[in-house]
Amino acid sequence: MPDTTTYGTLLQGEAALMDRQYESFLSQPVDQEWIPEIPEADRYQTTLASPVSVTGPGTFFGRAQRTLHLQPTQNEGWWFDRTDLPDAMPIRVAASNVWTTQRNIVLCSGSPHNYMRMVEHIVALRLALNLDNLMIRMDSGDPPLFDRGSMDLVEAIEKAGVKKTALPVRYVTVREPVAMLAPNGSFLVFKPCTSPVPALNLDVAVNFKTAIGQQRIRIRLNPETGRYGALARTNCSATQMLYTRTLGKLFADVRNLGYTNRNILVAGRWGYYNTPTMFHNGKALEAVWHRTILDLVAALALIDSGRFVADICSYKAGHTLDVVMVRNLFERDLLCPLR
């Protein structure tokens, strides 16, 4: 795993606070470590071997059924095609197309009507499963929210199969170690990949004032760890869930949310209101696995210049900091081909 003695150049935030937070991160115990051997690097990009569709209740319109049609494509990258907007071009999954990260990652291209909400649980699979190129067609901007994280999508992709294309894989990393600190003390540290074979190593810690508490895992991303983490559900506090079912009904962006006790992990101050999963040594680690695979890796999937490889530390971070960091990698010319 990466050297943790330094965090490199601080791109945002106060150095004194970063020093304190970095020490807090390093002192938090590691609950699970899963570091598979690094296989030989893939030479060719992949796409689906055949089309497949997945249906589930809407995220923002829970009473509606939403279907994602996953299809092979000759285009590089991942794309969302709104079939209900015949004059709109497909939206490329890229940092340049992020519209907002206020509650989740929303992509938009061209007209403001041409958007896809809460894409993180979908696009994370680009890197998690080493699936480089995919066209996703859908007749609305409201994707389904499944009871098992993104496992329904993983199983659909496995059913369809993956095939190699004639396009070579490009690996990209960061030129130098860099860090970014948010005012609330959350941070990200990105360091160049130094292993002889391309690898994405993730050291991720969360610290909630709920039953979730402190959780930390160290993993190397590959289809095995990616598949495991795809099972993790979004989490919220009991207060947040109560709000969506009471006062939130007054507001259009909340009243139709498809949140249930099955598809969301609900944590109270002293205990869970439903049953957590992904236990390791007797401790539920569902929240940190979700943060790692379906949040952080989703943001890394927005790097559309190739498969991103690096050594990354994440402490109490979320969508907004993730995307700000990725955008800064482009704006400051910090991305480079892996040599």
Contacts in CASP RR format, 6 or more apart in sequence:
PFRMAT RR
TARGET T0000
AUTHOR 0000-0000-0000
METHOD contacts of the structure
MODEL  1
MPDTTTYGTLLQGEAALMDRQYESFLSQPVDQEWIPEIPEADRYQTTLAS
PVSVTGPGTFFGRAQRTLHLQPTQNEGWWFDRTDLPDAMPIRVAASNVWT
TQRNIVLCSGSPHNYMRMVEHIVALRLALNLDNLMIRMDSGDPPLFDRGS
MDLVEAIEKAGVKKTALPVRYVTVREPVAMLAPNGSFLVFKPCTSPVPAL
NLDVAVNFKTAIGQQRIRIRLNPETGRYGALARTNCSATQMLYTRTLGKL
FADVRNLGYTNRNILVAGRWGYYNTPTMFHNGKALEAVWHRTILDLVAAL
ALIDSGRFVADICSYKAGHTLDVVMVRNLFERDLLCPLR
1 33 0 8 1.000
1 35 0 8 1.000
1 201 0 8 1.000
1 203 0 8 1.000
1 218 0 8 1.000
1 311 0 8 1.000
2 191 0 8 1.000
2 201 0 8 1.000
2 203 0 8 1.000
2 311 0 8 1.000
2 313 0 8 1.000
3 191 0 8 1.000
4 26 0 8 1.000
4 203 0 8 1.000
4 313 0 8 1.000
6 177 0 8 1.000
7 18 0 8 1.000
7 22 0 8 1.000
7 177 0 8 1.000
7 179 0 8 1.000
7 187 0 8 1.000
7 189 0 8 1.000
7 313 0 8 1.000
8 176 0 8 1.000
8 177 0 8 1.000
8 178 0 8 1.000
8 179 0 8 1.000
8 189 0 8 1.000
8 191 0 8 1.000
9 176 0 8 1.000
9 177 0 8 1.000
9 178 0 8 1.000
9 179 0 8 1.000
10 18 0 8 1.000
10 178 0 8 1.000
10 179 0 8 1.000
10 180 0 8 1.000
10 181 0 8 1.000
11 178 0 8 1.000
11 179 0 8 1.000
11 180 0 8 1.000
11 325 0 8 1.000
11 328 0 8 1.000
11 332 0 8 1.000
12 180 0 8 1.000
12 181 0 8 1.000
12 182 0 8 1.000
12 324 0 8 1.000
12 328 0 8 1.000
13 180 0 8 1.000
13 181 0 8 1.000
13 182 0 8 1.000
13 183 0 8 1.000
14 181 0 8 1.000
17 181 0 8 1.000
17 185 0 8 1.000
18 179 0 8 1.000
18 181 0 8 1.000
18 187 0 8 1.000
21 181 0 8 1.000
21 185 0 8 1.000
21 186 0 8 1.000
21 187 0 8 1.000
21 315 0 8 1.000
22 187 0 8 1.000
22 189 0 8 1.000
22 315 0 8 1.000
24 315 0 8 1.000
25 187 0 8 1.000
25 205 0 8 1.000
25 313 0 8 1.000
25 315 0 8 1.000
28 205 0 8 1.000
28 207 0 8 1.000
28 214 0 8 1.000
28 216 0 8 1.000
29 214 0 8 1.000
29 216 0 8 1.000
30 203 0 8 1.000
30 216 0 8 1.000
30 217 0 8 1.000
30 218 0 8 1.000
31 215 0 8 1.000
31 216 0 8 1.000
31 217 0 8 1.000
31 280 0 8 1.000
31 281 0 8 1.000
31 283 0 8 1.000
31 285 0 8 1.000
31 288 0 8 1.000
32 217 0 8 1.000
32 218 0 8 1.000
32 219 0 8 1.000
32 280 0 8 1.000
32 281 0 8 1.000
32 285 0 8 1.000
33 217 0 8 1.000
33 218 0 8 1.000
33 219 0 8 1.000
34 217 0 8 1.000
34 218 0 8 1.000
34 219 0 8 1.000
34 220 0 8 1.000
34 225 0 8 1.000
34 228 0 8 1.000
35 201 0 8 1.000
35 218 0 8 1.000
35 219 0 8 1.000
35 220 0 8 1.000
36 220 0 8 1.000
36 222 0 8 1.000
36 224 0 8 1.000
36 225 0 8 1.000
38 195 0 8 1.000
38 197 0 8 1.000
38 198 0 8 1.000
38 199 0 8 1.000
38 220 0 8 1.000
39 197 0 8 1.000
39 222 0 8 1.000
40 197 0 8 1.000
41 169 0 8 1.000
41 171 0 8 1.000
41 197 0 8 1.000
41 198 0 8 1.000
42 130 0 8 1.000
42 169 0 8 1.000
43 168 0 8 1.000
43 169 0 8 1.000
44 164 0 8 1.000
44 165 0 8 1.000
44 166 0 8 1.000
44 167 0 8 1.000
44 168 0 8 1.000
44 169 0 8 1.000
45 76 0 8 1.000
45 132 0 8 1.000
45 133 0 8 1.000
45 164 0 8 1.000
45 165 0 8 1.000
45 167 0 8 1.000
45 168 0 8 1.000
45 169 0 8 1.000
46 130 0 8 1.000
46 131 0 8 1.000
46 132 0 8 1.000
46 133 0 8 1.000
46 162 0 8 1.000
46 163 0 8 1.000
46 164 0 8 1.000
46 165 0 8 1.000
47 72 0 8 1.000
47 73 0 8 1.000
47 74 0 8 1.000
47 131 0 8 1.000
47 132 0 8 1.000
47 133 0 8 1.000
47 134 0 8 1.000
47 162 0 8 1.000
47 163 0 8 1.000
47 165 0 8 1.000
48 70 0 8 1.000
48 71 0 8 1.000
48 72 0 8 1.000
48 131 0 8 1.000
48 134 0 8 1.000
48 157 0 8 1.000
48 160 0 8 1.000
48 161 0 8 1.000
48 162 0 8 1.000
48 163 0 8 1.000
49 72 0 8 1.000
49 160 0 8 1.000
49 161 0 8 1.000
49 162 0 8 1.000
49 163 0 8 1.000
50 72 0 8 1.000
50 160 0 8 1.000
50 161 0 8 1.000
51 69 0 8 1.000
51 70 0 8 1.000
51 71 0 8 1.000
51 72 0 8 1.000
51 160 0 8 1.000
52 69 0 8 1.000
52 70 0 8 1.000
52 156 0 8 1.000
52 157 0 8 1.000
52 159 0 8 1.000
52 160 0 8 1.000
53 67 0 8 1.000
53 68 0 8 1.000
53 69 0 8 1.000
53 70 0 8 1.000
53 156 0 8 1.000
54 67 0 8 1.000
54 68 0 8 1.000
54 70 0 8 1.000
54 144 0 8 1.000
54 152 0 8 1.000
54 153 0 8 1.000
54 156 0 8 1.000
55 65 0 8 1.000
55 66 0 8 1.000
55 67 0 8 1.000
55 68 0 8 1.000
55 144 0 8 1.000
56 65 0 8 1.000
56 66 0 8 1.000
56 67 0 8 1.000
56 144 0 8 1.000
56 145 0 8 1.000
56 146 0 8 1.000
56 152 0 8 1.000
57 63 0 8 1.000
57 64 0 8 1.000
57 65 0 8 1.000
57 66 0 8 1.000
57 144 0 8 1.000
57 145 0 8 1.000
57 258 0 8 1.000
58 64 0 8 1.000
58 65 0 8 1.000
58 66 0 8 1.000
58 142 0 8 1.000
58 143 0 8 1.000
58 144 0 8 1.000
58 145 0 8 1.000
58 258 0 8 1.000
59 66 0 8 1.000
59 117 0 8 1.000
59 118 0 8 1.000
59 142 0 8 1.000
59 143 0 8 1.000
59 144 0 8 1.000
59 145 0 8 1.000
59 257 0 8 1.000
59 258 0 8 1.000
60 117 0 8 1.000
60 118 0 8 1.000
60 142 0 8 1.000
60 253 0 8 1.000
60 256 0 8 1.000
60 257 0 8 1.000
60 258 0 8 1.000
61 142 0 8 1.000
61 256 0 8 1.000
61 258 0 8 1.000
62 145 0 8 1.000
62 256 0 8 1.000
62 257 0 8 1.000
62 258 0 8 1.000
63 256 0 8 1.000
64 140 0 8 1.000
64 142 0 8 1.000
65 144 0 8 1.000
66 138 0 8 1.000
66 140 0 8 1.000
66 142 0 8 1.000
66 143 0 8 1.000
66 144 0 8 1.000
67 138 0 8 1.000
67 139 0 8 1.000
67 144 0 8 1.000
68 122 0 8 1.000
68 136 0 8 1.000
68 137 0 8 1.000
68 138 0 8 1.000
68 143 0 8 1.000
68 144 0 8 1.000
68 153 0 8 1.000
69 136 0 8 1.000
69 137 0 8 1.000
69 138 0 8 1.000
70 134 0 8 1.000
70 135 0 8 1.000
70 136 0 8 1.000
70 153 0 8 1.000
70 156 0 8 1.000
70 157 0 8 1.000
70 160 0 8 1.000
71 134 0 8 1.000
71 135 0 8 1.000
71 136 0 8 1.000
71 137 0 8 1.000
72 133 0 8 1.000
72 134 0 8 1.000
72 135 0 8 1.000
72 163 0 8 1.000
73 79 0 8 1.000
73 133 0 8 1.000
73 134 0 8 1.000
73 135 0 8 1.000
74 133 0 8 1.000
74 165 0 8 1.000
75 133 0 8 1.000
75 135 0 8 1.000
76 132 0 8 1.000
76 133 0 8 1.000
76 167 0 8 1.000
77 92 0 8 1.000
77 93 0 8 1.000
77 126 0 8 1.000
77 132 0 8 1.000
77 133 0 8 1.000
77 134 0 8 1.000
77 304 0 8 1.000
78 92 0 8 1.000
78 93 0 8 1.000
78 123 0 8 1.000
78 126 0 8 1.000
78 133 0 8 1.000
78 134 0 8 1.000
78 136 0 8 1.000
78 301 0 8 1.000
79 90 0 8 1.000
79 91 0 8 1.000
79 92 0 8 1.000
79 93 0 8 1.000
79 134 0 8 1.000
79 135 0 8 1.000
79 136 0 8 1.000
80 90 0 8 1.000
80 91 0 8 1.000
80 93 0 8 1.000
80 107 0 8 1.000
80 116 0 8 1.000
80 119 0 8 1.000
80 136 0 8 1.000
80 138 0 8 1.000
81 90 0 8 1.000
81 91 0 8 1.000
81 135 0 8 1.000
81 136 0 8 1.000
81 137 0 8 1.000
81 138 0 8 1.000
82 88 0 8 1.000
82 91 0 8 1.000
82 114 0 8 1.000
82 116 0 8 1.000
82 138 0 8 1.000
82 139 0 8 1.000
82 140 0 8 1.000
82 141 0 8 1.000
83 137 0 8 1.000
83 138 0 8 1.000
83 139 0 8 1.000
84 139 0 8 1.000
84 140 0 8 1.000
85 111 0 8 1.000
85 113 0 8 1.000
85 114 0 8 1.000
88 109 0 8 1.000
88 110 0 8 1.000
88 111 0 8 1.000
88 113 0 8 1.000
88 114 0 8 1.000
89 109 0 8 1.000
89 110 0 8 1.000
89 114 0 8 1.000
90 109 0 8 1.000
90 135 0 8 1.000
91 97 0 8 1.000
91 107 0 8 1.000
91 108 0 8 1.000
91 109 0 8 1.000
91 114 0 8 1.000
91 115 0 8 1.000
91 116 0 8 1.000
92 109 0 8 1.000
92 304 0 8 1.000
93 107 0 8 1.000
93 119 0 8 1.000
93 123 0 8 1.000
93 126 0 8 1.000
93 301 0 8 1.000
93 302 0 8 1.000
93 304 0 8 1.000
94 302 0 8 1.000
94 304 0 8 1.000
95 302 0 8 1.000
95 303 0 8 1.000
95 304 0 8 1.000
95 323 0 8 1.000
95 326 0 8 1.000
95 327 0 8 1.000
95 330 0 8 1.000
96 330 0 8 1.000
97 107 0 8 1.000
97 108 0 8 1.000
97 109 0 8 1.000
98 105 0 8 1.000
98 106 0 8 1.000
98 107 0 8 1.000
98 302 0 8 1.000
98 323 0 8 1.000
98 327 0 8 1.000
99 106 0 8 1.000
99 107 0 8 1.000
99 108 0 8 1.000
99 112 0 8 1.000
99 115 0 8 1.000
100 106 0 8 1.000
101 319 0 8 1.000
101 320 0 8 1.000
101 322 0 8 1.000
101 323 0 8 1.000
102 320 0 8 1.000
103 319 0 8 1.000
104 117 0 8 1.000
104 118 0 8 1.000
104 119 0 8 1.000
104 120 0 8 1.000
104 319 0 8 1.000
105 118 0 8 1.000
105 119 0 8 1.000
105 120 0 8 1.000
105 123 0 8 1.000
105 298 0 8 1.000
105 299 0 8 1.000
105 302 0 8 1.000
105 319 0 8 1.000
105 323 0 8 1.000
106 115 0 8 1.000
106 116 0 8 1.000
106 117 0 8 1.000
106 118 0 8 1.000
106 119 0 8 1.000
107 115 0 8 1.000
107 116 0 8 1.000
107 119 0 8 1.000
108 114 0 8 1.000
108 115 0 8 1.000
108 116 0 8 1.000
115 141 0 8 1.000
116 138 0 8 1.000
116 141 0 8 1.000
116 143 0 8 1.000
117 141 0 8 1.000
117 142 0 8 1.000
117 143 0 8 1.000
118 143 0 8 1.000
118 145 0 8 1.000
119 143 0 8 1.000
119 298 0 8 1.000
120 294 0 8 1.000
120 295 0 8 1.000
120 298 0 8 1.000
120 299 0 8 1.000
120 319 0 8 1.000
121 143 0 8 1.000
121 145 0 8 1.000
121 149 0 8 1.000
121 150 0 8 1.000
121 153 0 8 1.000
121 234 0 8 1.000
121 294 0 8 1.000
121 298 0 8 1.000
122 136 0 8 1.000
122 143 0 8 1.000
122 150 0 8 1.000
122 153 0 8 1.000
123 298 0 8 1.000
123 301 0 8 1.000
123 302 0 8 1.000
124 150 0 8 1.000
124 230 0 8 1.000
124 293 0 8 1.000
124 294 0 8 1.000
124 295 0 8 1.000
124 297 0 8 1.000
124 298 0 8 1.000
124 301 0 8 1.000
125 131 0 8 1.000
125 150 0 8 1.000
125 153 0 8 1.000
125 154 0 8 1.000
125 157 0 8 1.000
125 230 0 8 1.000
126 132 0 8 1.000
126 134 0 8 1.000
126 301 0 8 1.000
127 200 0 8 1.000
127 221 0 8 1.000
127 297 0 8 1.000
127 300 0 8 1.000
127 301 0 8 1.000
127 307 0 8 1.000
127 308 0 8 1.000
128 221 0 8 1.000
128 223 0 8 1.000
128 226 0 8 1.000
128 227 0 8 1.000
128 229 0 8 1.000
128 230 0 8 1.000
128 293 0 8 1.000
128 297 0 8 1.000
129 154 0 8 1.000
129 157 0 8 1.000
129 162 0 8 1.000
129 223 0 8 1.000
129 226 0 8 1.000
129 227 0 8 1.000
130 162 0 8 1.000
130 222 0 8 1.000
130 223 0 8 1.000
130 307 0 8 1.000
131 157 0 8 1.000
131 162 0 8 1.000
132 165 0 8 1.000
132 167 0 8 1.000
132 169 0 8 1.000
132 306 0 8 1.000
132 307 0 8 1.000
133 165 0 8 1.000
133 167 0 8 1.000
144 152 0 8 1.000
145 258 0 8 1.000
145 259 0 8 1.000
145 263 0 8 1.000
146 152 0 8 1.000
146 153 0 8 1.000
146 263 0 8 1.000
147 233 0 8 1.000
147 260 0 8 1.000
147 262 0 8 1.000
147 263 0 8 1.000
148 231 0 8 1.000
148 233 0 8 1.000
149 230 0 8 1.000
149 231 0 8 1.000
149 232 0 8 1.000
149 233 0 8 1.000
149 234 0 8 1.000
149 263 0 8 1.000
149 290 0 8 1.000
149 294 0 8 1.000
150 230 0 8 1.000
150 231 0 8 1.000
150 294 0 8 1.000
151 230 0 8 1.000
151 231 0 8 1.000
153 230 0 8 1.000
154 227 0 8 1.000
154 230 0 8 1.000
169 306 0 8 1.000
169 307 0 8 1.000
170 305 0 8 1.000
170 306 0 8 1.000
170 307 0 8 1.000
170 337 0 8 1.000
171 193 0 8 1.000
171 198 0 8 1.000
171 306 0 8 1.000
171 307 0 8 1.000
171 308 0 8 1.000
171 309 0 8 1.000
171 337 0 8 1.000
171 338 0 8 1.000
172 303 0 8 1.000
172 305 0 8 1.000
172 306 0 8 1.000
172 307 0 8 1.000
172 308 0 8 1.000
172 309 0 8 1.000
172 335 0 8 1.000
172 336 0 8 1.000
172 337 0 8 1.000
172 338 0 8 1.000
173 192 0 8 1.000
173 193 0 8 1.000
173 308 0 8 1.000
173 309 0 8 1.000
173 310 0 8 1.000
173 335 0 8 1.000
173 336 0 8 1.000
173 338 0 8 1.000
174 190 0 8 1.000
174 191 0 8 1.000
174 192 0 8 1.000
174 310 0 8 1.000
174 329 0 8 1.000
174 334 0 8 1.000
174 335 0 8 1.000
174 336 0 8 1.000
175 192 0 8 1.000
175 333 0 8 1.000
175 334 0 8 1.000
175 335 0 8 1.000
175 336 0 8 1.000
176 192 0 8 1.000
176 334 0 8 1.000
177 189 0 8 1.000
177 190 0 8 1.000
177 191 0 8 1.000
177 192 0 8 1.000
178 189 0 8 1.000
178 190 0 8 1.000
178 328 0 8 1.000
178 329 0 8 1.000
178 334 0 8 1.000
179 187 0 8 1.000
179 188 0 8 1.000
179 189 0 8 1.000
179 190 0 8 1.000
180 187 0 8 1.000
180 188 0 8 1.000
180 321 0 8 1.000
180 324 0 8 1.000
180 325 0 8 1.000
180 328 0 8 1.000
181 187 0 8 1.000
182 317 0 8 1.000
182 320 0 8 1.000
182 321 0 8 1.000
184 316 0 8 1.000
185 315 0 8 1.000
185 316 0 8 1.000
186 315 0 8 1.000
186 316 0 8 1.000
186 317 0 8 1.000
186 318 0 8 1.000
186 321 0 8 1.000
187 313 0 8 1.000
187 314 0 8 1.000
187 315 0 8 1.000
187 316 0 8 1.000
187 317 0 8 1.000
187 321 0 8 1.000
188 312 0 8 1.000
188 313 0 8 1.000
188 314 0 8 1.000
188 315 0 8 1.000
188 317 0 8 1.000
188 321 0 8 1.000
188 322 0 8 1.000
188 325 0 8 1.000
189 312 0 8 1.000
189 313 0 8 1.000
189 314 0 8 1.000
190 310 0 8 1.000
190 311 0 8 1.000
190 312 0 8 1.000
190 325 0 8 1.000
190 329 0 8 1.000
191 310 0 8 1.000
191 311 0 8 1.000
191 312 0 8 1.000
192 310 0 8 1.000
192 311 0 8 1.000
193 199 0 8 1.000
193 200 0 8 1.000
193 309 0 8 1.000
193 310 0 8 1.000
193 311 0 8 1.000
193 338 0 8 1.000
194 311 0 8 1.000
198 307 0 8 1.000
198 309 0 8 1.000
198 338 0 8 1.000
199 220 0 8 1.000
199 221 0 8 1.000
199 309 0 8 1.000
200 220 0 8 1.000
200 221 0 8 1.000
200 300 0 8 1.000
200 308 0 8 1.000
200 309 0 8 1.000
200 310 0 8 1.000
200 312 0 8 1.000
201 218 0 8 1.000
201 219 0 8 1.000
201 220 0 8 1.000
201 221 0 8 1.000
201 310 0 8 1.000
201 311 0 8 1.000
201 312 0 8 1.000
202 217 0 8 1.000
202 218 0 8 1.000
202 219 0 8 1.000
202 220 0 8 1.000
202 221 0 8 1.000
202 292 0 8 1.000
202 296 0 8 1.000
202 297 0 8 1.000
202 312 0 8 1.000
202 314 0 8 1.000
203 216 0 8 1.000
203 217 0 8 1.000
203 218 0 8 1.000
203 311 0 8 1.000
203 312 0 8 1.000
203 313 0 8 1.000
203 314 0 8 1.000
204 216 0 8 1.000
204 217 0 8 1.000
204 218 0 8 1.000
204 219 0 8 1.000
204 288 0 8 1.000
204 291 0 8 1.000
204 292 0 8 1.000
204 296 0 8 1.000
204 312 0 8 1.000
204 313 0 8 1.000
204 314 0 8 1.000
205 214 0 8 1.000
205 215 0 8 1.000
205 216 0 8 1.000
205 288 0 8 1.000
205 314 0 8 1.000
205 315 0 8 1.000
205 316 0 8 1.000
206 212 0 8 1.000
206 213 0 8 1.000
206 214 0 8 1.000
206 215 0 8 1.000
206 216 0 8 1.000
206 287 0 8 1.000
206 288 0 8 1.000
206 291 0 8 1.000
206 316 0 8 1.000
207 213 0 8 1.000
207 214 0 8 1.000
207 315 0 8 1.000
207 316 0 8 1.000
208 267 0 8 1.000
208 287 0 8 1.000
209 269 0 8 1.000
210 237 0 8 1.000
210 238 0 8 1.000
210 267 0 8 1.000
210 268 0 8 1.000
210 269 0 8 1.000
210 271 0 8 1.000
211 267 0 8 1.000
211 268 0 8 1.000
211 269 0 8 1.000
211 270 0 8 1.000
211 271 0 8 1.000
211 272 0 8 1.000
212 235 0 8 1.000
212 267 0 8 1.000
212 287 0 8 1.000
215 283 0 8 1.000
215 285 0 8 1.000
215 287 0 8 1.000
215 288 0 8 1.000
216 288 0 8 1.000
217 285 0 8 1.000
217 288 0 8 1.000
217 289 0 8 1.000
217 292 0 8 1.000
219 225 0 8 1.000
219 292 0 8 1.000
221 293 0 8 1.000
221 297 0 8 1.000
225 293 0 8 1.000
226 293 0 8 1.000
226 297 0 8 1.000
228 278 0 8 1.000
228 289 0 8 1.000
228 293 0 8 1.000
229 278 0 8 1.000
229 289 0 8 1.000
229 290 0 8 1.000
229 292 0 8 1.000
229 293 0 8 1.000
229 294 0 8 1.000
230 293 0 8 1.000
230 294 0 8 1.000
231 277 0 8 1.000
231 278 0 8 1.000
231 289 0 8 1.000
232 277 0 8 1.000
232 278 0 8 1.000
232 286 0 8 1.000
232 287 0 8 1.000
232 289 0 8 1.000
232 290 0 8 1.000
232 293 0 8 1.000
232 294 0 8 1.000
233 263 0 8 1.000
233 264 0 8 1.000
233 265 0 8 1.000
233 277 0 8 1.000
233 286 0 8 1.000
233 290 0 8 1.000
234 263 0 8 1.000
234 264 0 8 1.000
234 265 0 8 1.000
234 290 0 8 1.000
234 294 0 8 1.000
235 264 0 8 1.000
235 265 0 8 1.000
235 266 0 8 1.000
235 267 0 8 1.000
235 286 0 8 1.000
235 287 0 8 1.000
235 290 0 8 1.000
236 259 0 8 1.000
236 264 0 8 1.000
236 265 0 8 1.000
236 266 0 8 1.000
236 267 0 8 1.000
237 266 0 8 1.000
237 267 0 8 1.000
237 268 0 8 1.000
238 266 0 8 1.000
238 267 0 8 1.000
238 268 0 8 1.000
238 269 0 8 1.000
238 273 0 8 1.000
239 268 0 8 1.000
241 259 0 8 1.000
241 264 0 8 1.000
241 266 0 8 1.000
241 273 0 8 1.000
243 254 0 8 1.000
244 254 0 8 1.000
244 257 0 8 1.000
244 259 0 8 1.000
248 254 0 8 1.000
248 255 0 8 1.000
249 255 0 8 1.000
261 273 0 8 1.000
261 274 0 8 1.000
262 274 0 8 1.000
265 272 0 8 1.000
265 274 0 8 1.000
265 276 0 8 1.000
265 286 0 8 1.000
265 287 0 8 1.000
265 290 0 8 1.000
266 272 0 8 1.000
266 273 0 8 1.000
266 274 0 8 1.000
267 273 0 8 1.000
267 287 0 8 1.000
272 284 0 8 1.000
276 284 0 8 1.000
276 286 0 8 1.000
276 287 0 8 1.000
277 284 0 8 1.000
277 286 0 8 1.000
278 284 0 8 1.000
278 285 0 8 1.000
278 286 0 8 1.000
278 289 0 8 1.000
279 285 0 8 1.000
291 314 0 8 1.000
291 317 0 8 1.000
291 318 0 8 1.000
292 314 0 8 1.000
295 318 0 8 1.000
295 319 0 8 1.000
295 322 0 8 1.000
296 312 0 8 1.000
296 314 0 8 1.000
296 317 0 8 1.000
296 318 0 8 1.000
296 322 0 8 1.000
298 322 0 8 1.000
299 319 0 8 1.000
299 322 0 8 1.000
299 323 0 8 1.000
299 325 0 8 1.000
299 326 0 8 1.000
300 308 0 8 1.000
300 312 0 8 1.000
300 322 0 8 1.000
300 326 0 8 1.000
301 308 0 8 1.000
302 323 0 8 1.000
302 326 0 8 1.000
303 326 0 8 1.000
303 329 0 8 1.000
303 335 0 8 1.000
305 335 0 8 1.000
309 338 0 8 1.000
328 334 0 8 1.000
329 335 0 8 1.000
END
